[in-house]
């Protein structure tokens, strides 16, 4: 939803915008361009091992490290982006960083002004940070609120981005976001 809002607000051009526009480190001449759409559809080709059982895995580091931005910037593209679905928490960390850089706001601020307040959420949410020093929201998880406020997101998508007569998200984005990108993906 934040990606769709950032596109609607002209902070991000579209789903085809290269990640390297925001982070040149992700320019790789060996593979096709990695796009924000590849991150959002979990088809980045990044070298992240989504292992929940190994206490030394990058996924465990993302939960406990004090700077997930550094972890994200250590990723490399190791297979062609845009070809297949593979769930990687690193995708949403990097996408969160793209949204931060594009909007000039941290994810909590952008969420509050772009979605939380316009949807009339009744309670504040809590979003876990990697640390007080870095202050990066764990974009892959760890946002807490109540069922009624979360249901407003469902209703926003059910209504194709319209909230009580205001088009919060572009309906074409909502349609695309609610369909699998790949035939064989969940």
Secondary structure, DSSP 4 states (H G I P E B T S, - for coil): -HHHHHHHTTSS--TT-BGGGT-GGG--TTSPPPBHHHHHTT---B-----SS-TTSHHHHHHH-S-HHHHHHT--B-S-TTSS----HHHHHHHHHHHHHHHTS-HHHHHIIIIITTTT-SS--EE-BS-TTT--B-TTS-EE--HHHHHHHHHHHHTTTEETTEE-S-HHHHHHHTS-SSTT--
